[in-house]
Amino acid sequence: MLLAAAVLTVVACRSLKLPAMLGYLVVGMLIGPHALGFIDTSTGAEHLAEFGVVFLMFTLGLEFNLARLMAMRKVVFGLGFTQVLATALLVCAVTLIGGGDWKTGMALGGALAMSSTAMVSKLLAERNELNAPHGLNAVGVLLFQDLAVVPMLIMTPALSRPPGEMFYALGLAVLKIGVVLFLLLYLGQKLMRPWFNLVARQHSSELFMINLLFITLGIAWLTDLAGLSMALGAFLAGMLIAETQYRYQVEDDIRPFRDLLLGLFFVTVGMALDFHTLLRQWWLVLVVLALMGPGKMMLIAGLARLFGSAPGPSLRTGFTLGQGGEFAFVLLALSASNGLISVELQQATIAGIVLSMLATPFVIQHSDKLVLRLASSEWMNMAANLHLIAVRSMGAQGHVVLCGYGRSGQSLARLLSQESIPFFALDLDPEVVREAGAAGDSVVYGDAAKREVLLAAGLMRARALVVTYADTHSALQILELAKQLRPDLPVIVRTYDESDIDKLKAAGAAEVVAEILEGSLMLASHTLMLLGTPLNRVLKRIREVREARYQMFRGFFRSVNDDLEGAERSQPRLHSVHLIKGASAIGRKLAELDLDAMHVEVKNLRRTNLPASVPEPEMELQEGDVLVLLGEPENLSAAEMLLLGGGRR
C-alpha cells in the first residue's frame, strides 16, 4: 500500500510540477488511521521510515565540503548562524508568552529554523537565481541549517532530562561525540580508502552496494550504541566516503534507497496527523503558519540587511527561506518521542509547516512584484541597471541579442565576432559579467525574461535573438515578449532534447537546436570516419539529417565548396517579413504571389498559436503572419515590396 501510494504520488506531483515531498505528506494524511484508515500506524513502518532519515543524513555528509564552507564563511557562519539562533530564540519567546516551557520553545525553535533545501534550490535553479545576491544568501543559510541539524540531534534528547541531569547529559553527549569523531575521522580516514579500494578491485557492483550499505548502517549502529543518533552516524559515514574517489559513484548508488525510504518517512509523518485534533487546534496552526510565513520572512530579511545586503536582495532572501524544511519533521519526531512537545502541538506544527511549503512556489513566483512594492530603492536600482544596459547597447544596430553568456553563449559570440556581426549579451551571473566585461565583451547583468531589459538591450534594433541556455520555462517567457515587441524578429532557442521542440516552435521560435541531436550527429560523424567511410559520404549523411530536422538549413548544405571568397554579396540569406495591417499580401494565397519566379523561397511561416512550418501554396496569408524568406538581397527586397505594398520591381 505504501509503495502504491508513493508511485501515484510522484506521478501526480510531477504532472503538477510540485515537490514530491508534499505529495507524500498529503497521501499519508489520506491513507492514515485518522482519515480513510487504509493503513494503521505501525511501529514497523516507522522503523522503516527512520532509515530514510539515515540515508538523507548520509548524502548530506557526502556533500559536506570544507572548501565550500570557507569560501562562503561570511554568509554561512554569519548570516546562517544568526538566522538559526534568532529564529530559535524568537519561537522560544513566543512559547514562553503562551505559557509553555522554555525547553519546548527551544525544541520548536530549532525545528522552525529549518528551511527546505530541496525545494528552495530547485526553485532558484529554475529561475536562474542561484548566483544572484539573494540566491547566494539562501544557499549559505541553507548550508548552515543542514550543519546545525547535527548538534540539534544531540541536544534534543538532552533537553528532555530533568534540570539537574540536563547539563550532565549535554556534557556527556559532547564527550561522546568528541570520542566518536576522533575514532571515525582519524582512524576511519586511514581505513576507508584502502577498504573501498579492496572492494572495488573485485569488480562486482553487487559487492560494492553491499559494502556501501554495511558502512552506512554499521557506523549509524555504532553511534546509536554510543547513545547518539543513527542520523549522526550516517552523516559521519558520508563525510568519510566523501574523502575517497568513490564519492560520486556512492552518491548515485545510494540515491534510490534514500528517495524511497525518505518518501516513506514523509508518508508516516502524514499518517500521524489527526484531522480532529487539527480542527480543535486550528488557532495553533495559524500561529505556527504566521511564525513560518511573515515572521520568519521578516526576520531573515532584517538579518540579511544587517549583514550588508541591499533592501531588494534582503527581502528576496526572506521570501525564499520563509518556509519549513524536511529536517523540521525529523526534529519534531525526535522532540515528540522525548516528550518535549505534545502530540497536539506536534501535529499543529507539522500542518503549519506543510502549508508554508505549499505556499512557497507562489511566494517566490511573485517575489519580484512584492519587492518592488516594499522596497522603494529597488525601483532606483532597476532604473539604474536598465540605464546602464541602454547606454551600453545604444551604439548597437543590427546586432544579435544573446540571452545567456555561458559556454554556449561565449562560443557563439566568438563566431559572430569573426564574421564582424555585432552582439549584445545578457546574463544573471555577476562573476561572468564582471570577467567578460573586463575582457571587453559586450555583456551586462540583466534578466532577459523581462520586457524592460530586452528593450534596453536594443531588441527593436536587433537582427536576431538567441536563447543560449537550455531552460524551456525561461525561453517561453522570452518568446512571448519577443512576439509582443518584435513579431518579425527571428528567435533561435537552445534546448536539451527534442521533447519541447513543438512547444517552443508554437510559441514563435524560428528554430530550436537540441543538444542531444547535435551531439549524436558529431558522434556519428566521427564513428563513420574512423570506420573508413569517405568524408563526402559522411557530410552527405549529416546534411540529410540536418535538412530533415532543421528547416532553416534546407538549401544551404549543397556543396563543401559553396562558400567562396568574394561571393558573400550574392550569397542567399534569410529575411523575415511581418505582414502588418494593410499589407497587400493579406488575404491572398502564396501561389498567387509567385515568389518562385523572383527566385525567393519561403522557408517557413510563423503564425500566432501555431507552430512554425513550411506553408502550402494554397495557404491564405493573414495579418500578423511572419514569412521567413531565403534569397539574394536584391530579390528579397523585391519580394518584401510585393508582400507589403503590392509593387514589383
N, C-alpha and C positions, 0 to 999 in steps of 0.2 A: 504493500500500500504506500509506504514512504517513497519507494523508487518510482512508482507510477505517478505520484503527486509531483515528484521532482521533475520528471520528464515533461509533464503537462505544464508545469510552472515555467520552466526555462523556455519552452516553445512560445508560450503566451507572452512572456516578458520580452523576448527578442522581437516578437511581432510588434509589440507596443513600444519598443525601444526604452524599456525600463530596466533598472538593475535587477538581476535575478534574486538578489538577497531579499528585496521587498516582497517578491512573489512567494518565496519560501515562508516568510513570516505570515503572509495572508493565508496561504494554504494550511499552515499549521493551526491558525485560528479556526479555520473552517472544519478541518477533519478531526480536530482535537476533542477531548471529552466534554468541553464546555459549549460546543456548538453542535455539529452533526453527529459527533460521537463515533466516527468510523474507527478511531484508534484511541484506546485508553492510554493515559500517561504511564509509561513503564520505565522501571529502572534500567532495563536492558537498552532501550532506545536512548536514554540519557547518557549511559556509558559509551555507547557507540558514537553519539554526537560529541562527546568530550574529545574523541580523537580528532575531530575536525579542528578544534581549537589547538590541539597539539601540532598538527601539520601547518596550521596558519602561522603559529609562532616559529615553526621551523623555517618556513620560507622567509619570514621576517628576519631571522638570523642570517639566512643566505644573502639577503640584500644589505646587511649591515656593512657599511663601508667607512672606515676611519678617515680616508682621504676626502670623501664627500662631506663628512661631518665638519672637518676642519675648513674646507672651502666655504661652507655656509655657516660657520660657527656663530656669527653675529645674529643671524636670523634664528638658527636652531636653538642655541643656548641663551640667547637674549629674549627675542620675541616669543619663541616656543616655550621656554621655561616659565616666563612671566604669565603667558596665557593659561597654562595648566594650573599654576599656583593661584592666580587671581580668580579663575573660574571655580576652583575648589573652595576657596575662601568665601566667594560670593554665595554659592549654594549652601555652604555651611551656615553663613549668617542668616539666610532666608529660613533654613531649617530651625535654627535656634529661635528666630522670631515667631515661627509657627508652633513653638512648644516642643520641638524634637530634641534629640540628644546630639551632641557635637560629633560623636562617632558616626552616627547615622548621616549627619551632614557631610563629613569627610568622605565616607563611602560613596554617597550620592554625587558629591562634587567631583571625585575622581572619575566616575563613570560619565558624567555630563560634560567633563572637559574634553572628552574624545570627539573627534570628527571622523567622517568616513573617508579613509584614504582611497579605497577603491572607487567610490562614486565621484569624489572631487577630482582625482587625477584623470578619470575618464572624461568628465565634462570639460575640464580645462584643455585636454588634448584635442577634443572635438572642436573647440573654439579657437585652437591655435594660440592659447594664452599661457602655456606653461612657462614661457620665457618672458612674459610680461611682468612688470613690477609686482602686481598683486599675485601673479602665478608663482613667482619665486618666494614671496612671503608665505603663501599657502603651503608650498612644498616643504619649506623649512619648518613650519609649525607642525605639519603632519609627521615629519620625521622625528621631531622631539616627542610628540604624543605617542608614537609607536615605541620609542625607547622608554618612555615613562610607564608603559604598561608593566614592564619587568619589576621595578620596585613596588608598584601598586599591588601586584600579585603576592608580594612578600608581606606588605604592610596590612593588607585587608584581614587575613586570619588573625594577625596580632592584635588588631583593634577590637576583636570580639572577646578578648581576655578581660578579666576584672582589672580595675585600675592598678592594683599592686603588682599584677603579673604582666601587664601590657608592655612596660618598658623592658622588663626582663625578656619577654618573648621577642620584642623587636631587636634587642641586642643579640639574642641567641640566633635569630634569623640572619642578621648581618654577619655574624661569625660563621654561620654555616655556609652562607653564600660565598664568603671570602675563601673558605677552605675548598668548596666545590669549584670555584673559579680558578683557584691555583692548580688544583689537581687536573681539571679538564683542559684549561687553556695552556698550562705549562707542559704537563705530560701528554695531554691529548694531541697537541700540535706536533709533538715528536712522533707519536704513534699513528696519527690519522693518515698522513701522506703515504708512508710505506705500506700501511694496511690496505688502502684503496688501490695502490699500485699492484699489490699481490693479487687482489680480487680481479682487477681489470685485465691482468695478464692471462686469466683463464678464458677470456673471450666468450663469456656467457652472459647474455643480457638477463637471464633468469637469476643467476647468481648475484649479479650486480644489484638487482632490485631487492633480493632477499637481504643482502648486506646493508642496503640503504635503510630498509625498514628496521633491521636489527639495531643499527647505530642510533637511529632516531628514537625508537621506542625504548631501547636499552638505556640511553642516557636520561630520557624522561623518567623511566622507572627508578634510576639511581637517585635523582633529585627528589622524587616522591618518597623514597625510603629515608632520605635525609630530613624529611619534614617540610620540604619546599614543594612547589607545584610542579606538575608534569609539564606544564606550558613553559616554565623557566628552563627545564632540561632540554626541551625541544629547541628553544631559542639558542642555547649554548651549542647544541649539536649542529644547528645551521651555521653558527659562527665558525665552528671548527672546519666544516666541509667547505665553507666559502674561501678558506685559505688554500685549498687544493685546486688542481687544474680540472677537477671534475665538477666544479660548481654548476655550470650551465647544463651539463647532462643530468645532474641530480635534480635541478630545478624543473626540467622538462618531465623527468620520470615521476616526480612526486606530485606534480600539479593535479592529475586526475584524482588521486586519493584525497588531496586537500580540498578540491572543489566539491567532490561528492560528500565527504564527511562534514565539511563546513556547512553545506546545504542542509544536511540532516540536523545539524546543530540549530540552525535558524528555524527549521520546521518545529523542533521540540520547544524552542522559545515561544513560537506562536501557539503551540498546543497548551502552554501554561497559562495563556491569557483567558481569564474568566470574564465573559461579557457582562454578567450580572454584577460582578464586583466593579467593573469599569463604569457601569451606569450609576452605581451608588457613589462612586468616587470621581464623577465627571469633572468636578471643580479642581480636583488634584491633577487630572490630566491636563487641564487648561493651564494650571500653574507651571507644570513641567514644560509644556509647549511654549509658554511665554518666556521661561528661562532659556530654553533651547533656541527660540526664534529671536525676537527683538533684543532680549537681554544679552545673549551670547554674541550676537552680531555687533551690538553697540560696544560691548566690552572689547572685542577683538579689534574693531575699527579704531577705538581710542588708543589701545596699546600700540597698534601699527603706526598711528600718528606720533605717539610718544617716541617710537624708535626711528623716526626720521622719514617716514613715508609721506607723500603728498596726500591731501584730503581725498582725491579721487581713488588712487590705489588703496588707501586705508579702508574706505567704505567697501570697495570691491573685495578686499580680503575678508572683511566681516561677513558680507553676503555669501562668500564662498564657503566659509568654515562654520556657519551658524547652525548646522545640523548635528545630530548624534552620529555615532560611528559603530562599526561592528564590534570593537573591543568593549564598548559600553555594555553590551549584552553579556560578555564574558565576566566583567567585573560585577555586574548586578547579580548574576547567578552565584558567584562566589560570595558576595555580601549576604545574599539571602540564605545560603547554606550555612553561613557562620552566624546567623541570627542578628546581623547588623541592621537589616531593614525587614519590614513586614511583607507578607505576600501581597497585600493590597497596594502598598507603596511600590513594590517591585513591578506589579502589573501596570499601575498608572504611569510609572516612569517609562516602561517599555512602550506603552501606547503613545506617549508623548514623543519619544524618540522616533518611532515609526512614522508618525505624522510629519515630524520635521524633515525626515528623509524624503518622504513623498513630495514635500513642497520644494525641496532643494532645486531640482531641474528648472522649475518655473521661476524661482527667485533668481538663479544665475542667468536664465534667459533674458529676464527683464532688468538685470542689474545696471546696464548702461543708462536706461531711462531713469532709474531710481537715483543713480549717482548724479546725473545732471540736475535732478530736482533738489537734491540735498546739498550738493557742493557747488557753490557759485563759481569757485576758482576753476572748476572743470571746464566751464564754458570758455574761460580765458585760455586754458591750456589747449583745448581743442582748436580754438581760433588761431592760436599761435602756431600749432602744428600744421593746420591747413594753410596758413600764410607761408610757412616755410616750404611746404610741398609746392604751392602755387609759384613761389619765387624760383625754386629750383627747376620747375618744368616750364617756366614762362618762355624760354627760348626754343623749346621743342616744337617742331612742326612736322607732321607726317611721320611721327615716331611710333614705336611699339611699346605698349604699356605691359610690363611684366608683373603679374601678381605672384609674389614669392621670389626670393633671391637665394634659395638653397643651391644645392649642387646642380640640379637641372636648370634652374634659372640662370646661374652663372655660366654654364656651358652654352646655353642659348645666347646669352649676352655677348660672349666672345665671338660666336659665329656672326651675329648681327654686326658687331664692330668690324670684323674682317670684310664684310660686304658694305661697309660705310652706311649702315642703316641705324639711325638714332634710336635709343631705347630709354625708358624711364621705369625703374623698378620700385615696388613697394614690398616691405617685409615687416614682420612683427617681432623679429629677433634683434634686440638692441645691439648685441655684440656683433652680429653680422653686418648690420647697418653701419656701425662705427668703423669696423675694419675695412669694409668695402668702400665706404665713403672716403676714408683716409687714403685709400689707393687710387682715388679719382673716379670711381664708378658712380653712375647716376642712380643712386639708390637712397631712399629715405624711409623713415619709420612711418608706417600707416597701414590701416586695415582696409584692404581692397574690397571688402564686402560692405563698405559704407558709401553711400551716394556722394557725400561731400568730398571724400578722399579721392574717388575716381574723377570727379570734376576738377579738383585741384591738380590732379596728375595730368590734366590735358586730354581727357577722354574725347572731348568734342573735336580735337585736332589730330587725333591718333589715326594710324593706318590699320592697326590691329591690336587685339587684346589677347594675352596668353595667360592662362592659369597654369602655373608651372608645378604646383603641388597636387598630390592625389587626395583630395578631400571633396567628396561629392556634395555634401551639405553646403560647404562654403562656395563651391563652384556654381551651384544652383542659385545662390543669392546673388553672385556676381553676374550671372547670365540674366537674371531678372532685371537688375539695374541697367545692364548694357542694352537690353531690349527696350527699356523705357527711354533711355537717354540717346542712344545711337543704334536704332534697329538695323542700319545698313552696315555696321561695323562687324567684320569677321572676328569671331572669338574661337580660339583653339584651347582645348581643355585636356589636361593630363588626367588619367585615371589608372587605377591599379590593374583591374581586369576588365572584361567585357560585360560584366553584369549590369553596369549603369549606363552603358553607351546610349541605349534608346531613350532613357530618361533625360540625359544631358542634351541629346540632339533635339528632343521635343521641346526643351527649354530654350533652344536657339543656338546651340553650339554649331559652328561651321564644320568643325572636325573634332573628333575625340581620339586621342592617342592612348592606347592601352599598353602599359609597361610589359605585361606578360607576353603579349603578342610580339612586340618588338624584340624582347629578349629571346623568345623562341625562334624568331627569324634569324637572329645572329647566331644562335646555337646551331640551327640547321645549316646555315651557310658554311660555318667552319667545319662542321661534320662532313658535309658533302665534299668540300675541297680536300680535306685530309684523306677521304676515301678515293680521291683521284678523279672526281667529277670535274670536267673543264670549267674554267672560270665563267665563260659566256653562258653556259647552261645553268650554273648556279645563279648568276644575276638574273637570268630569264625566269627561273622558278620564284625567286624572291620578288621580282617585279610583278609576276602574275598574282601572287598572294596579296601584295600591297594594292594593286589595281582593283582586285576584288573587294578588298577591305576599305580602302580609303578612296572616296570619290574624287578628292582633290588631286590625287596622283594620276588619275586616268589621263593619258595623253602626254605624260612627261617622260616616262622611262622608255623611250623608243630606241635609243642607242647610247652607248657609253661615249660616243663622240659628238653628241648633240651640242654640248656646251662649249662652243668655240670662241676663241679670243676675238674680240671686235664685233661679235654678233649679239651682244647684250641688248642693243637698242631695238632689234627686231624680234627678240625672244618673246614668245607668248607669255602672258601674265594674267593673274586673276584680278577681277574688278567687281565690286558689289554695287548694284543699282537698287535703290529703295524707291518703290512706286508710291510716291506721296499723292495726296489728294489732287486731282486734276491731271494726273499723268495720262497721256493718250493711250497707253497700253492697257489701262484698266478696262475690264470687260471684254477684251479680245483674247483669242486663242494664240498659243505660241506658234502654231503652224501658219497662222495668218501673217505673222510678223516676218517670217522668212529670214531669221537671223543667220541661218547656214549660208545663205548667199553672200552675206557680209563677212564670211569666214570667222564667225564668232560662235562658240559652243556654250550652251547653257549647262554648267556643271551641276548646279543644284538650285533648289528653291526653298527658302525658309519662310514659313507662314506661321502665325501665332497659333499655339496649341497643337501644332502638327510637327512631327519630326522632319528634319531636312531630308530631301530626296531629289532624285533626278526627275523633273516633271515630264509628263506625257505631252506629245504635240497638241493633243486636243484639250489640254487643261486651260481653263479660263482664268486669266490673271485678275487679282483682286487688289484693292487698296491696302497698303501695308506690306505687300509681298516684297521679299528681298531676293533678287536674282543674282547668282554668282556666275559671272561670265569669264570665259577663257579666250584670249585672242591677242593679237598685236595691238599696241597702243592706239594707233590711228583707227583701226577697226572697232576697238572698244569705245572710242569717243563717238563714232558714228552710231553705234548701237545704242548708247546712252541717250543720244539726241532722239533717236527713233522711239525709244521706250517712254521718254518723259515728255517730249514736245511734238512728236509726230513727224519731225523733219527727217530728211535723209540726204546725206552728202555723197 
